Amino acid sequence: MPVAIEPARQRDVEALLDGSEQFALSLYPPDSCYLLDVSELEEPGVDVFVARVDGVALGMAALVPHDGYGELKRLFVDDRARGQGLAGELLAAVEDRAREQGLPVLRLETGPLSVAAIALYGKHGYERIPNFGPYVGDEHSYCMEKAL
């Protein structure tokens, strides 16, 4: 399944963003959903990765560079493609790009009810860390990182 850096402002990518938002809001209060919108994903330096199957966008993720680390944002796979390894491919593409940029660590925030996500990240070498940045003090945040 090909994964490529693409613009966020595309109908099928925005549909993935909507699906991601609906999923997050089904589990957590709005104030605990730290989702970047399309305009934030278009900021300089932010890379949006899209996984397509037969030309259809079925998964996405974003890499946001910070001083001293990269942050994984908006990793989401459409229900139609779950269980096919797409999330792992997206994660690998983000990690590769972070390494290319010389980022020593990749961090992420998810929630404690996102059991499948936590398992995926753990399988790929991420470990729980204290909440960082805007997530400090949020009981609905579960932060992880991986040294690259």
Secondary structure, DSSP 8 states (H G I E B T S, - for coil): --EEE--S-SHHHHHHHHHHHHHHHHHS-GGG-----HHHHTSTT-EEEEEEETTEEEEEEEEEEETTEEEEEEEEE-GGGTTTTHHHHHHHHHHHHHHHTT-SEEEEEE-TT-HHHHHHHHHTT-EEE---GGGTT-TT-EEEEEE-
